[in-house]
Amino acid sequence: MTASTQKILQTFDQLPDSEQLEISVEILKRLIHFDFPPLADEDFVFNAEELFLTLDQQEADYE
């Protein structure tokens, strides 16, 4: 991830929820027009693993 991308994400994280939602909707509208290649099985496995690790960490934080 580039430094400019990290800065955008840090700025996004500091916004109120309502503004984060508004920006997210606008980004998703733009993504509809991208021509993404199909995901390989390895991509699905990696993303699932990242998701479950994040959920595990959130669960541990709540305890």
PDBQT receptor file of N, H, CA, C and O in Angstrom, charges set to zero:
ATOM      1  N   MET A   1       0.851  -1.173   0.000  1.00  0.00    +0.000 N 
ATOM      2  CA  MET A   1       0.000   0.000   0.000  1.00  0.00    +0.000 C 
ATOM      3  C   MET A   1       0.897   1.236   0.000  1.00  0.00    +0.000 C 
ATOM      4  O   MET A   1       1.869   1.315   0.751  1.00  0.00    +0.000 OA
ATOM      5  N   THR A   2       0.561   2.172  -0.833  1.00  0.00    +0.000 N 
ATOM      6  H   THR A   2      -0.228   2.108  -1.443  1.00  0.00    +0.000 HD
ATOM      7  CA  THR A   2       1.381   3.372  -0.929  1.00  0.00    +0.000 C 
ATOM      8  C   THR A   2       1.129   4.302   0.256  1.00  0.00    +0.000 C 
ATOM      9  O   THR A   2       0.140   4.163   0.975  1.00  0.00    +0.000 OA
ATOM     10  N   ALA A   3       2.033   5.240   0.440  1.00  0.00    +0.000 N 
ATOM     11  H   ALA A   3       2.837   5.353  -0.144  1.00  0.00    +0.000 HD
ATOM     12  CA  ALA A   3       1.903   6.196   1.541  1.00  0.00    +0.000 C 
ATOM     13  C   ALA A   3       0.660   7.063   1.358  1.00  0.00    +0.000 C 
ATOM     14  O   ALA A   3      -0.020   7.384   2.333  1.00  0.00    +0.000 OA
ATOM     15  N   SER A   4       0.359   7.444   0.118  1.00  0.00    +0.000 N 
ATOM     16  H   SER A   4       0.911   7.183  -0.674  1.00  0.00    +0.000 HD
ATOM     17  CA  SER A   4      -0.822   8.286  -0.100  1.00  0.00    +0.000 C 
ATOM     18  C   SER A   4      -2.106   7.515   0.196  1.00  0.00    +0.000 C 
ATOM     19  O   SER A   4      -3.064   8.088   0.715  1.00  0.00    +0.000 OA
ATOM     20  N   THR A   5      -2.136   6.229  -0.127  1.00  0.00    +0.000 N 
ATOM     21  H   THR A   5      -1.358   5.763  -0.548  1.00  0.00    +0.000 HD
ATOM     22  CA  THR A   5      -3.293   5.405   0.183  1.00  0.00    +0.000 C 
ATOM     23  C   THR A   5      -3.458   5.265   1.691  1.00  0.00    +0.000 C 
ATOM     24  O   THR A   5      -4.574   5.355   2.204  1.00  0.00    +0.000 OA
ATOM     25  N   GLN A   6      -2.368   5.047   2.396  1.00  0.00    +0.000 N 
ATOM     26  H   GLN A   6      -1.462   4.973   1.979  1.00  0.00    +0.000 HD
ATOM     27  CA  GLN A   6      -2.420   4.940   3.854  1.00  0.00    +0.000 C 
ATOM     28  C   GLN A   6      -2.931   6.234   4.473  1.00  0.00    +0.000 C 
ATOM     29  O   GLN A   6      -3.705   6.207   5.430  1.00  0.00    +0.000 OA
ATOM     30  N   LYS A   7      -2.499   7.362   3.928  1.00  0.00    +0.000 N 
ATOM     31  H   LYS A   7      -1.871   7.384   3.151  1.00  0.00    +0.000 HD
ATOM     32  CA  LYS A   7      -2.949   8.662   4.454  1.00  0.00    +0.000 C 
ATOM     33  C   LYS A   7      -4.452   8.835   4.235  1.00  0.00    +0.000 C 
ATOM     34  O   LYS A   7      -5.157   9.329   5.115  1.00  0.00    +0.000 OA
ATOM     35  N   ILE A   8      -4.940   8.432   3.069  1.00  0.00    +0.000 N 
ATOM     36  H   ILE A   8      -4.369   8.031   2.353  1.00  0.00    +0.000 HD
ATOM     37  CA  ILE A   8      -6.381   8.517   2.796  1.00  0.00    +0.000 C 
ATOM     38  C   ILE A   8      -7.152   7.677   3.800  1.00  0.00    +0.000 C 
ATOM     39  O   ILE A   8      -8.165   8.123   4.339  1.00  0.00    +0.000 OA
ATOM     40  N   LEU A   9      -6.676   6.457   4.054  1.00  0.00    +0.000 N 
ATOM     41  H   LEU A   9      -5.854   6.095   3.615  1.00  0.00    +0.000 HD
ATOM     42  CA  LEU A   9      -7.360   5.574   4.995  1.00  0.00    +0.000 C 
ATOM     43  C   LEU A   9      -7.315   6.114   6.420  1.00  0.00    +0.000 C 
ATOM     44  O   LEU A   9      -8.294   5.996   7.157  1.00  0.00    +0.000 OA
ATOM     45  N   GLN A  10      -6.204   6.698   6.810  1.00  0.00    +0.000 N 
ATOM     46  H   GLN A  10      -5.409   6.793   6.212  1.00  0.00    +0.000 HD
ATOM     47  CA  GLN A  10      -6.102   7.281   8.146  1.00  0.00    +0.000 C 
ATOM     48  C   GLN A  10      -7.082   8.452   8.290  1.00  0.00    +0.000 C 
ATOM     49  O   GLN A  10      -7.736   8.607   9.321  1.00  0.00    +0.000 OA
ATOM     50  N   THR A  11      -7.170   9.263   7.247  1.00  0.00    +0.000 N 
ATOM     51  H   THR A  11      -6.639   9.137   6.409  1.00  0.00    +0.000 HD
ATOM     52  CA  THR A  11      -8.108  10.383   7.265  1.00  0.00    +0.000 C 
ATOM     53  C   THR A  11      -9.543   9.869   7.319  1.00  0.00    +0.000 C 
ATOM     54  O   THR A  11     -10.374  10.396   8.059  1.00  0.00    +0.000 OA
ATOM     55  N   PHE A  12      -9.822   8.839   6.533  1.00  0.00    +0.000 N 
ATOM     56  H   PHE A  12      -9.147   8.411   5.933  1.00  0.00    +0.000 HD
ATOM     57  CA  PHE A  12     -11.151   8.219   6.524  1.00  0.00    +0.000 C 
ATOM     58  C   PHE A  12     -11.526   7.730   7.918  1.00  0.00    +0.000 C 
ATOM     59  O   PHE A  12     -12.648   7.952   8.373  1.00  0.00    +0.000 OA
ATOM     60  N   ASP A  13     -10.592   7.063   8.600  1.00  0.00    +0.000 N 
ATOM     61  H   ASP A  13      -9.680   6.883   8.231  1.00  0.00    +0.000 HD
ATOM     62  CA  ASP A  13     -10.850   6.522   9.935  1.00  0.00    +0.000 C 
ATOM     63  C   ASP A  13     -11.163   7.606  10.963  1.00  0.00    +0.000 C 
ATOM     64  O   ASP A  13     -11.809   7.331  11.974  1.00  0.00    +0.000 OA
ATOM     65  N   GLN A  14     -10.719   8.818  10.715  1.00  0.00    +0.000 N 
ATOM     66  H   GLN A  14     -10.195   9.042   9.894  1.00  0.00    +0.000 HD
ATOM     67  CA  GLN A  14     -10.953   9.915  11.654  1.00  0.00    +0.000 C 
ATOM     68  C   GLN A  14     -12.297  10.614  11.433  1.00  0.00    +0.000 C 
ATOM     69  O   GLN A  14     -12.720  11.429  12.253  1.00  0.00    +0.000 OA
ATOM     70  N   LEU A  15     -12.959  10.293  10.326  1.00  0.00    +0.000 N 
ATOM     71  H   LEU A  15     -12.615   9.631   9.660  1.00  0.00    +0.000 HD
ATOM     72  CA  LEU A  15     -14.242  10.928  10.021  1.00  0.00    +0.000 C 
ATOM     73  C   LEU A  15     -15.365  10.334  10.862  1.00  0.00    +0.000 C 
ATOM     74  O   LEU A  15     -15.266   9.196  11.320  1.00  0.00    +0.000 OA
ATOM     75  N   PRO A  16     -16.430  11.101  11.065  1.00  0.00    +0.000 N 
ATOM     76  CA  PRO A  16     -17.606  10.542  11.748  1.00  0.00    +0.000 C 
ATOM     77  C   PRO A  16     -18.226   9.431  10.894  1.00  0.00    +0.000 C 
ATOM     78  O   PRO A  16     -18.030   9.391   9.679  1.00  0.00    +0.000 OA
ATOM     79  N   ASP A  17     -18.965   8.542  11.533  1.00  0.00    +0.000 N 
ATOM     80  H   ASP A  17     -19.123   8.574  12.520  1.00  0.00    +0.000 HD
ATOM     81  CA  ASP A  17     -19.559   7.406  10.831  1.00  0.00    +0.000 C 
ATOM     82  C   ASP A  17     -20.393   7.833   9.626  1.00  0.00    +0.000 C 
ATOM     83  O   ASP A  17     -20.339   7.193   8.576  1.00  0.00    +0.000 OA
ATOM     84  N   SER A  18     -21.153   8.894   9.771  1.00  0.00    +0.000 N 
ATOM     85  H   SER A  18     -21.197   9.414  10.624  1.00  0.00    +0.000 HD
ATOM     86  CA  SER A  18     -22.025   9.330   8.673  1.00  0.00    +0.000 C 
ATOM     87  C   SER A  18     -21.212   9.711   7.434  1.00  0.00    +0.000 C 
ATOM     88  O   SER A  18     -21.616   9.409   6.311  1.00  0.00    +0.000 OA
ATOM     89  N   GLU A  19     -20.083  10.365   7.631  1.00  0.00    +0.000 N 
ATOM     90  H   GLU A  19     -19.755  10.611   8.543  1.00  0.00    +0.000 HD
ATOM     91  CA  GLU A  19     -19.233  10.744   6.500  1.00  0.00    +0.000 C 
ATOM     92  C   GLU A  19     -18.509   9.531   5.927  1.00  0.00    +0.000 C 
ATOM     93  O   GLU A  19     -18.311   9.444   4.715  1.00  0.00    +0.000 OA
ATOM     94  N   GLN A  20     -18.111   8.592   6.788  1.00  0.00    +0.000 N 
ATOM     95  H   GLN A  20     -18.272   8.662   7.772  1.00  0.00    +0.000 HD
ATOM     96  CA  GLN A  20     -17.502   7.357   6.294  1.00  0.00    +0.000 C 
ATOM     97  C   GLN A  20     -18.478   6.611   5.399  1.00  0.00    +0.000 C 
ATOM     98  O   GLN A  20     -18.093   6.094   4.351  1.00  0.00    +0.000 OA
ATOM     99  N   LEU A  21     -19.724   6.556   5.803  1.00  0.00    +0.000 N 
ATOM    100  H   LEU A  21     -20.036   6.977   6.655  1.00  0.00    +0.000 HD
ATOM    101  CA  LEU A  21     -20.745   5.884   5.007  1.00  0.00    +0.000 C 
ATOM    102  C   LEU A  21     -20.934   6.582   3.669  1.00  0.00    +0.000 C 
ATOM    103  O   LEU A  21     -21.023   5.929   2.629  1.00  0.00    +0.000 OA
ATOM    104  N   GLU A  22     -20.995   7.894   3.695  1.00  0.00    +0.000 N 
ATOM    105  H   GLU A  22     -20.924   8.424   4.540  1.00  0.00    +0.000 HD
ATOM    106  CA  GLU A  22     -21.185   8.672   2.465  1.00  0.00    +0.000 C 
ATOM    107  C   GLU A  22     -20.034   8.429   1.483  1.00  0.00    +0.000 C 
ATOM    108  O   GLU A  22     -20.261   8.218   0.291  1.00  0.00    +0.000 OA
ATOM    109  N   ILE A  23     -18.819   8.461   1.984  1.00  0.00    +0.000 N 
ATOM    110  H   ILE A  23     -18.635   8.632   2.951  1.00  0.00    +0.000 HD
ATOM    111  CA  ILE A  23     -17.655   8.231   1.129  1.00  0.00    +0.000 C 
ATOM    112  C   ILE A  23     -17.645   6.790   0.618  1.00  0.00    +0.000 C 
ATOM    113  O   ILE A  23     -17.327   6.551  -0.547  1.00  0.00    +0.000 OA
ATOM    114  N   SER A  24     -17.985   5.846   1.463  1.00  0.00    +0.000 N 
ATOM    115  H   SER A  24     -18.243   6.041   2.410  1.00  0.00    +0.000 HD
ATOM    116  CA  SER A  24     -18.017   4.443   1.060  1.00  0.00    +0.000 C 
ATOM    117  C   SER A  24     -18.990   4.215  -0.084  1.00  0.00    +0.000 C 
ATOM    118  O   SER A  24     -18.684   3.489  -1.030  1.00  0.00    +0.000 OA
ATOM    119  N   VAL A  25     -20.143   4.824   0.001  1.00  0.00    +0.000 N 
ATOM    120  H   VAL A  25     -20.391   5.413   0.770  1.00  0.00    +0.000 HD
ATOM    121  CA  VAL A  25     -21.144   4.689  -1.057  1.00  0.00    +0.000 C 
ATOM    122  C   VAL A  25     -20.598   5.248  -2.370  1.00  0.00    +0.000 C 
ATOM    123  O   VAL A  25     -20.768   4.635  -3.423  1.00  0.00    +0.000 OA
ATOM    124  N   GLU A  26     -19.950   6.393  -2.311  1.00  0.00    +0.000 N 
ATOM    125  H   GLU A  26     -19.812   6.891  -1.455  1.00  0.00    +0.000 HD
ATOM    126  CA  GLU A  26     -19.402   6.991  -3.527  1.00  0.00    +0.000 C 
ATOM    127  C   GLU A  26     -18.292   6.129  -4.130  1.00  0.00    +0.000 C 
ATOM    128  O   GLU A  26     -18.204   5.995  -5.350  1.00  0.00    +0.000 OA
ATOM    129  N   ILE A  27     -17.455   5.553  -3.288  1.00  0.00    +0.000 N 
ATOM    130  H   ILE A  27     -17.527   5.662  -2.296  1.00  0.00    +0.000 HD
ATOM    131  CA  ILE A  27     -16.387   4.676  -3.790  1.00  0.00    +0.000 C 
ATOM    132  C   ILE A  27     -16.989   3.437  -4.437  1.00  0.00    +0.000 C 
ATOM    133  O   ILE A  27     -16.556   3.024  -5.513  1.00  0.00    +0.000 OA
ATOM    134  N   LEU A  28     -17.989   2.840  -3.786  1.00  0.00    +0.000 N 
ATOM    135  H   LEU A  28     -18.341   3.176  -2.912  1.00  0.00    +0.000 HD
ATOM    136  CA  LEU A  28     -18.638   1.656  -4.358  1.00  0.00    +0.000 C 
ATOM    137  C   LEU A  28     -19.293   1.964  -5.701  1.00  0.00    +0.000 C 
ATOM    138  O   LEU A  28     -19.261   1.131  -6.606  1.00  0.00    +0.000 OA
ATOM    139  N   LYS A  29     -19.882   3.137  -5.842  1.00  0.00    +0.000 N 
ATOM    140  H   LYS A  29     -19.908   3.814  -5.106  1.00  0.00    +0.000 HD
ATOM    141  CA  LYS A  29     -20.468   3.527  -7.129  1.00  0.00    +0.000 C 
ATOM    142  C   LYS A  29     -19.404   3.536  -8.227  1.00  0.00    +0.000 C 
ATOM    143  O   LYS A  29     -19.666   3.121  -9.356  1.00  0.00    +0.000 OA
ATOM    144  N   ARG A  30     -18.225   4.003  -7.898  1.00  0.00    +0.000 N 
ATOM    145  H   ARG A  30     -18.012   4.341  -6.982  1.00  0.00    +0.000 HD
ATOM    146  CA  ARG A  30     -17.147   4.061  -8.890  1.00  0.00    +0.000 C 
ATOM    147  C   ARG A  30     -16.588   2.677  -9.210  1.00  0.00    +0.000 C 
ATOM    148  O   ARG A  30     -16.177   2.415 -10.341  1.00  0.00    +0.000 OA
ATOM    149  N   LEU A  31     -16.575   1.797  -8.220  1.00  0.00    +0.000 N 
ATOM    150  H   LEU A  31     -16.908   2.010  -7.301  1.00  0.00    +0.000 HD
ATOM    151  CA  LEU A  31     -16.027   0.457  -8.424  1.00  0.00    +0.000 C 
ATOM    152  C   LEU A  31     -16.874  -0.392  -9.359  1.00  0.00    +0.000 C 
ATOM    153  O   LEU A  31     -16.369  -1.339  -9.961  1.00  0.00    +0.000 OA
ATOM    154  N   ILE A  32     -18.145  -0.068  -9.487  1.00  0.00    +0.000 N 
ATOM    155  H   ILE A  32     -18.555   0.702  -8.998  1.00  0.00    +0.000 HD
ATOM    156  CA  ILE A  32     -19.027  -0.828 -10.367  1.00  0.00    +0.000 C 
ATOM    157  C   ILE A  32     -18.484  -0.845 -11.794  1.00  0.00    +0.000 C 
ATOM    158  O   ILE A  32     -18.691  -1.816 -12.521  1.00  0.00    +0.000 OA
ATOM    159  N   HIS A  33     -17.808   0.192 -12.191  1.00  0.00    +0.000 N 
ATOM    160  H   HIS A  33     -17.640   0.981 -11.600  1.00  0.00    +0.000 HD
ATOM    161  CA  HIS A  33     -17.340   0.328 -13.568  1.00  0.00    +0.000 C 
ATOM    162  C   HIS A  33     -15.961  -0.300 -13.806  1.00  0.00    +0.000 C 
ATOM    163  O   HIS A  33     -15.478  -0.286 -14.938  1.00  0.00    +0.000 OA
ATOM    164  N   PHE A  34     -15.326  -0.841 -12.787  1.00  0.00    +0.000 N 
ATOM    165  H   PHE A  34     -15.718  -0.852 -11.867  1.00  0.00    +0.000 HD
ATOM    166  CA  PHE A  34     -14.026  -1.479 -12.946  1.00  0.00    +0.000 C 
ATOM    167  C   PHE A  34     -14.208  -2.863 -13.554  1.00  0.00    +0.000 C 
ATOM    168  O   PHE A  34     -15.191  -3.550 -13.275  1.00  0.00    +0.000 OA
ATOM    169  N   ASP A  35     -13.267  -3.259 -14.374  1.00  0.00    +0.000 N 
ATOM    170  H   ASP A  35     -12.468  -2.702 -14.600  1.00  0.00    +0.000 HD
ATOM    171  CA  ASP A  35     -13.287  -4.590 -14.968  1.00  0.00    +0.000 C 
ATOM    172  C   ASP A  35     -12.295  -5.464 -14.203  1.00  0.00    +0.000 C 
ATOM    173  O   ASP A  35     -11.121  -5.551 -14.562  1.00  0.00    +0.000 OA
ATOM    174  N   PHE A  36     -12.788  -6.114 -13.138  1.00  0.00    +0.000 N 
ATOM    175  H   PHE A  36     -13.742  -6.043 -12.846  1.00  0.00    +0.000 HD
ATOM    176  CA  PHE A  36     -11.935  -6.931 -12.293  1.00  0.00    +0.000 C 
ATOM    177  C   PHE A  36     -11.777  -8.328 -12.887  1.00  0.00    +0.000 C 
ATOM    178  O   PHE A  36     -12.742  -8.905 -13.388  1.00  0.00    +0.000 OA
ATOM    179  N   PRO A  37     -10.554  -8.875 -12.832  1.00  0.00    +0.000 N 
ATOM    180  CA  PRO A  37     -10.376 -10.263 -13.263  1.00  0.00    +0.000 C 
ATOM    181  C   PRO A  37     -11.002 -11.200 -12.226  1.00  0.00    +0.000 C 
ATOM    182  O   PRO A  37     -11.142 -10.830 -11.060  1.00  0.00    +0.000 OA
ATOM    183  N   PRO A  38     -11.374 -12.403 -12.644  1.00  0.00    +0.000 N 
ATOM    184  CA  PRO A  38     -11.943 -13.347 -11.664  1.00  0.00    +0.000 C 
ATOM    185  C   PRO A  38     -10.911 -13.693 -10.583  1.00  0.00    +0.000 C 
ATOM    186  O   PRO A  38      -9.709 -13.742 -10.845  1.00  0.00    +0.000 OA
ATOM    187  N   LEU A  39     -11.401 -13.928  -9.381  1.00  0.00    +0.000 N 
ATOM    188  H   LEU A  39     -12.377 -13.888  -9.169  1.00  0.00    +0.000 HD
ATOM    189  CA  LEU A  39     -10.520 -14.285  -8.274  1.00  0.00    +0.000 C 
ATOM    190  C   LEU A  39     -10.153 -15.766  -8.341  1.00  0.00    +0.000 C 
ATOM    191  O   LEU A  39     -10.978 -16.613  -8.683  1.00  0.00    +0.000 OA
ATOM    192  N   ALA A  40      -8.911 -16.053  -8.010  1.00  0.00    +0.000 N 
ATOM    193  H   ALA A  40      -8.241 -15.365  -7.732  1.00  0.00    +0.000 HD
ATOM    194  CA  ALA A  40      -8.452 -17.435  -7.928  1.00  0.00    +0.000 C 
ATOM    195  C   ALA A  40      -8.840 -18.000  -6.564  1.00  0.00    +0.000 C 
ATOM    196  O   ALA A  40      -9.119 -17.247  -5.631  1.00  0.00    +0.000 OA
ATOM    197  N   ASP A  41      -8.858 -19.309  -6.455  1.00  0.00    +0.000 N 
ATOM    198  H   ASP A  41      -8.631 -19.920  -7.214  1.00  0.00    +0.000 HD
ATOM    199  CA  ASP A  41      -9.183 -19.953  -5.180  1.00  0.00    +0.000 C 
ATOM    200  C   ASP A  41      -8.284 -19.456  -4.057  1.00  0.00    +0.000 C 
ATOM    201  O   ASP A  41      -8.735 -19.278  -2.925  1.00  0.00    +0.000 OA
ATOM    202  N   GLU A  42      -7.004 -19.233  -4.375  1.00  0.00    +0.000 N 
ATOM    203  H   GLU A  42      -6.638 -19.379  -5.295  1.00  0.00    +0.000 HD
ATOM    204  CA  GLU A  42      -6.058 -18.756  -3.361  1.00  0.00    +0.000 C 
ATOM    205  C   GLU A  42      -6.472 -17.387  -2.827  1.00  0.00    +0.000 C 
ATOM    206  O   GLU A  42      -6.288 -17.092  -1.646  1.00  0.00    +0.000 OA
ATOM    207  N   ASP A  43      -7.032 -16.553  -3.705  1.00  0.00    +0.000 N 
ATOM    208  H   ASP A  43      -7.181 -16.793  -4.664  1.00  0.00    +0.000 HD
ATOM    209  CA  ASP A  43      -7.502 -15.233  -3.268  1.00  0.00    +0.000 C 
ATOM    210  C   ASP A  43      -8.644 -15.364  -2.275  1.00  0.00    +0.000 C 
ATOM    211  O   ASP A  43      -8.682 -14.660  -1.265  1.00  0.00    +0.000 OA
ATOM    212  N   PHE A  44      -9.583 -16.275  -2.566  1.00  0.00    +0.000 N 
ATOM    213  H   PHE A  44      -9.552 -16.847  -3.386  1.00  0.00    +0.000 HD
ATOM    214  CA  PHE A  44     -10.701 -16.492  -1.649  1.00  0.00    +0.000 C 
ATOM    215  C   PHE A  44     -10.213 -16.998  -0.299  1.00  0.00    +0.000 C 
ATOM    216  O   PHE A  44     -10.680 -16.546   0.746  1.00  0.00    +0.000 OA
ATOM    217  N   VAL A  45      -9.279 -17.929  -0.325  1.00  0.00    +0.000 N 
ATOM    218  H   VAL A  45      -8.900 -18.296  -1.174  1.00  0.00    +0.000 HD
ATOM    219  CA  VAL A  45      -8.747 -18.491   0.922  1.00  0.00    +0.000 C 
ATOM    220  C   VAL A  45      -8.040 -17.401   1.723  1.00  0.00    +0.000 C 
ATOM    221  O   VAL A  45      -8.252 -17.283   2.930  1.00  0.00    +0.000 OA
ATOM    222  N   PHE A  46      -7.208 -16.607   1.065  1.00  0.00    +0.000 N 
ATOM    223  H   PHE A  46      -7.036 -16.703   0.084  1.00  0.00    +0.000 HD
ATOM    224  CA  PHE A  46      -6.485 -15.538   1.751  1.00  0.00    +0.000 C 
ATOM    225  C   PHE A  46      -7.458 -14.540   2.381  1.00  0.00    +0.000 C 
ATOM    226  O   PHE A  46      -7.311 -14.166   3.544  1.00  0.00    +0.000 OA
ATOM    227  N   ASN A  47      -8.460 -14.113   1.594  1.00  0.00    +0.000 N 
ATOM    228  H   ASN A  47      -8.579 -14.417   0.649  1.00  0.00    +0.000 HD
ATOM    229  CA  ASN A  47      -9.423 -13.133   2.110  1.00  0.00    +0.000 C 
ATOM    230  C   ASN A  47     -10.249 -13.709   3.251  1.00  0.00    +0.000 C 
ATOM    231  O   ASN A  47     -10.543 -13.005   4.217  1.00  0.00    +0.000 OA
ATOM    232  N   ALA A  48     -10.624 -14.967   3.152  1.00  0.00    +0.000 N 
ATOM    233  H   ALA A  48     -10.385 -15.539   2.367  1.00  0.00    +0.000 HD
ATOM    234  CA  ALA A  48     -11.382 -15.604   4.237  1.00  0.00    +0.000 C 
ATOM    235  C   ALA A  48     -10.531 -15.672   5.496  1.00  0.00    +0.000 C 
ATOM    236  O   ALA A  48     -11.010 -15.400   6.597  1.00  0.00    +0.000 OA
ATOM    237  N   GLU A  49      -9.270 -16.035   5.323  1.00  0.00    +0.000 N 
ATOM    238  H   GLU A  49      -8.881 -16.256   4.429  1.00  0.00    +0.000 HD
ATOM    239  CA  GLU A  49      -8.370 -16.123   6.480  1.00  0.00    +0.000 C 
ATOM    240  C   GLU A  49      -8.215 -14.761   7.146  1.00  0.00    +0.000 C 
ATOM    241  O   GLU A  49      -8.277 -14.658   8.371  1.00  0.00    +0.000 OA
ATOM    242  N   GLU A  50      -8.015 -13.721   6.350  1.00  0.00    +0.000 N 
ATOM    243  H   GLU A  50      -7.965 -13.805   5.355  1.00  0.00    +0.000 HD
ATOM    244  CA  GLU A  50      -7.883 -12.369   6.902  1.00  0.00    +0.000 C 
ATOM    245  C   GLU A  50      -9.153 -11.964   7.644  1.00  0.00    +0.000 C 
ATOM    246  O   GLU A  50      -9.084 -11.376   8.723  1.00  0.00    +0.000 OA
ATOM    247  N   LEU A  51     -10.300 -12.275   7.071  1.00  0.00    +0.000 N 
ATOM    248  H   LEU A  51     -10.356 -12.752   6.194  1.00  0.00    +0.000 HD
ATOM    249  CA  LEU A  51     -11.568 -11.938   7.703  1.00  0.00    +0.000 C 
ATOM    250  C   LEU A  51     -11.723 -12.645   9.043  1.00  0.00    +0.000 C 
ATOM    251  O   LEU A  51     -12.092 -12.020  10.037  1.00  0.00    +0.000 OA
ATOM    252  N   PHE A  52     -11.444 -13.942   9.075  1.00  0.00    +0.000 N 
ATOM    253  H   PHE A  52     -11.144 -14.451   8.268  1.00  0.00    +0.000 HD
ATOM    254  CA  PHE A  52     -11.593 -14.691  10.319  1.00  0.00    +0.000 C 
ATOM    255  C   PHE A  52     -10.588 -14.251  11.375  1.00  0.00    +0.000 C 
ATOM    256  O   PHE A  52     -10.912 -14.218  12.562  1.00  0.00    +0.000 OA
ATOM    257  N   LEU A  53      -9.378 -13.916  10.957  1.00  0.00    +0.000 N 
ATOM    258  H   LEU A  53      -9.115 -13.943   9.992  1.00  0.00    +0.000 HD
ATOM    259  CA  LEU A  53      -8.397 -13.409  11.921  1.00  0.00    +0.000 C 
ATOM    260  C   LEU A  53      -8.859 -12.075  12.517  1.00  0.00    +0.000 C 
ATOM    261  O   LEU A  53      -8.696 -11.832  13.713  1.00  0.00    +0.000 OA
ATOM    262  N   THR A  54      -9.428 -11.229  11.685  1.00  0.00    +0.000 N 
ATOM    263  H   THR A  54      -9.560 -11.426  10.713  1.00  0.00    +0.000 HD
ATOM    264  CA  THR A  54      -9.947  -9.947  12.163  1.00  0.00    +0.000 C 
ATOM    265  C   THR A  54     -11.100 -10.164  13.131  1.00  0.00    +0.000 C 
ATOM    266  O   THR A  54     -11.166  -9.527  14.182  1.00  0.00    +0.000 OA
ATOM    267  N   LEU A  55     -12.007 -11.064  12.774  1.00  0.00    +0.000 N 
ATOM    268  H   LEU A  55     -11.953 -11.581  11.920  1.00  0.00    +0.000 HD
ATOM    269  CA  LEU A  55     -13.142 -11.350  13.655  1.00  0.00    +0.000 C 
ATOM    270  C   LEU A  55     -12.678 -11.957  14.982  1.00  0.00    +0.000 C 
ATOM    271  O   LEU A  55     -13.211 -11.623  16.041  1.00  0.00    +0.000 OA
ATOM    272  N   ASP A  56     -11.693 -12.840  14.922  1.00  0.00    +0.000 N 
ATOM    273  H   ASP A  56     -11.260 -13.111  14.062  1.00  0.00    +0.000 HD
ATOM    274  CA  ASP A  56     -11.136 -13.409  16.164  1.00  0.00    +0.000 C 
ATOM    275  C   ASP A  56     -10.560 -12.332  17.055  1.00  0.00    +0.000 C 
ATOM    276  O   ASP A  56     -10.750 -12.348  18.271  1.00  0.00    +0.000 OA
ATOM    277  N   GLN A  57      -9.847 -11.386  16.438  1.00  0.00    +0.000 N 
ATOM    278  H   GLN A  57      -9.693 -11.372  15.450  1.00  0.00    +0.000 HD
ATOM    279  CA  GLN A  57      -9.241 -10.302  17.215  1.00  0.00    +0.000 C 
ATOM    280  C   GLN A  57     -10.319  -9.408  17.828  1.00  0.00    +0.000 C 
ATOM    281  O   GLN A  57     -10.201  -8.993  18.981  1.00  0.00    +0.000 OA
ATOM    282  N   GLN A  58     -11.357  -9.114  17.066  1.00  0.00    +0.000 N 
ATOM    283  H   GLN A  58     -11.453  -9.450  16.130  1.00  0.00    +0.000 HD
ATOM    284  CA  GLN A  58     -12.449  -8.300  17.602  1.00  0.00    +0.000 C 
ATOM    285  C   GLN A  58     -13.140  -9.019  18.757  1.00  0.00    +0.000 C 
ATOM    286  O   GLN A  58     -13.492  -8.403  19.763  1.00  0.00    +0.000 OA
ATOM    287  N   GLU A  59     -13.327 -10.304  18.603  1.00  0.00    +0.000 N 
ATOM    288  H   GLU A  59     -13.042 -10.804  17.785  1.00  0.00    +0.000 HD
ATOM    289  CA  GLU A  59     -13.955 -11.089  19.671  1.00  0.00    +0.000 C 
ATOM    290  C   GLU A  59     -13.094 -11.070  20.934  1.00  0.00    +0.000 C 
ATOM    291  O   GLU A  59     -13.607 -10.936  22.045  1.00  0.00    +0.000 OA
ATOM    292  N   ALA A  60     -11.784 -11.205  20.750  1.00  0.00    +0.000 N 
ATOM    293  H   ALA A  60     -11.367 -11.314  19.848  1.00  0.00    +0.000 HD
ATOM    294  CA  ALA A  60     -10.867 -11.181  21.900  1.00  0.00    +0.000 C 
ATOM    295  C   ALA A  60     -10.876  -9.801  22.578  1.00  0.00    +0.000 C 
ATOM    296  O   ALA A  60     -10.762  -9.699  23.799  1.00  0.00    +0.000 OA
ATOM    297  N   ASP A  61     -11.012  -8.751  21.770  1.00  0.00    +0.000 N 
ATOM    298  H   ASP A  61     -11.105  -8.834  20.777  1.00  0.00    +0.000 HD
ATOM    299  CA  ASP A  61     -11.052  -7.390  22.308  1.00  0.00    +0.000 C 
ATOM    300  C   ASP A  61     -12.300  -7.152  23.155  1.00  0.00    +0.000 C 
ATOM    301  O   ASP A  61     -12.257  -6.375  24.108  1.00  0.00    +0.000 OA
ATOM    302  N   TYR A  62     -13.404  -7.808  22.822  1.00  0.00    +0.000 N 
ATOM    303  H   TYR A  62     -13.439  -8.440  22.048  1.00  0.00    +0.000 HD
ATOM    304  CA  TYR A  62     -14.653  -7.630  23.553  1.00  0.00    +0.000 C 
ATOM    305  C   TYR A  62     -14.664  -8.368  24.868  1.00  0.00    +0.000 C 
ATOM    306  O   TYR A  62     -15.443  -8.039  25.762  1.00  0.00    +0.000 OA
ATOM    307  N   GLU A  63     -13.799  -9.373  24.998  1.00  0.00    +0.000 N 
ATOM    308  H   GLU A  63     -13.165  -9.641  24.272  1.00  0.00    +0.000 HD
ATOM    309  CA  GLU A  63     -13.792 -10.179  26.223  1.00  0.00    +0.000 C 
ATOM    310  C   GLU A  63     -13.051  -9.503  27.348  1.00  0.00    +0.000 C 
ATOM    311  O   GLU A  63     -12.958 -10.055  28.445  1.00  0.00    +0.000 OA
TER     312      GLU A  63
